[in-house]
Amino acid sequence: MAKHDVYEKRTEKLLEPIIAENNFELYDVEYVKEGSNWYLRAYIDKEGGINVDDCELVSRELSDLLDKEDFIPDAYILEVSSPGLGRQLKKDKHFERSIGEEVEVKLYKPINKQKEWVGILTSYNADALTIKIDEENLMEIARKDIALVRLTFDF
């Protein structure tokens, strides 16, 4: 298991009691390097949406636990936020909740000369997603070919 997977899983475990106590949902945790900085990000949600005070509460409690456990040797920046309107779909629970929603799918390599597709998510399984492109066309896309899936949103 890669170090980022280990750090993410351990962070999820630390977050579980904080999330449960406050009736939040843990949407995702990621440990990523951007430029020269490492980021540990926790995305939280709740019915009605997350606000700044919610993020601050979780950030303070998580920061204390991370200092105590001290299992990440690299310097990193801790961020706690909402997954946002255009949230990325990564886990099966994200896909399940988003059936019937419009999604944007970005691919590693083009299909029919396109690397980006938008459609209604109609189904998913371990191997593929199916989106409805228009009234007549469904498109099945192998998950291994997908770089990113996120909800679309209109202003």
Secondary structure as GFF3:
##gff-version 3
##sequence-region A 1 155
A	DSSP	alpha_helix	3	21	.	.	.	ID=ss1
A	DSSP	beta_strand	25	34	.	.	.	ID=ss2
A	DSSP	beta_strand	37	45	.	.	.	ID=ss3
A	DSSP	alpha_helix	52	69	.	.	.	ID=ss4
A	DSSP	beta_strand	76	81	.	.	.	ID=ss5
A	DSSP	alpha_helix	92	97	.	.	.	ID=ss6
A	DSSP	beta_strand	102	111	.	.	.	ID=ss7
A	DSSP	beta_strand	114	124	.	.	.	ID=ss8
A	DSSP	beta_strand	128	132	.	.	.	ID=ss9
A	DSSP	beta_strand	138	142	.	.	.	ID=ss10
A	DSSP	three_ten_helix	143	145	.	.	.	ID=ss11
A	DSSP	beta_strand	146	151	.	.	.	ID=ss12
###
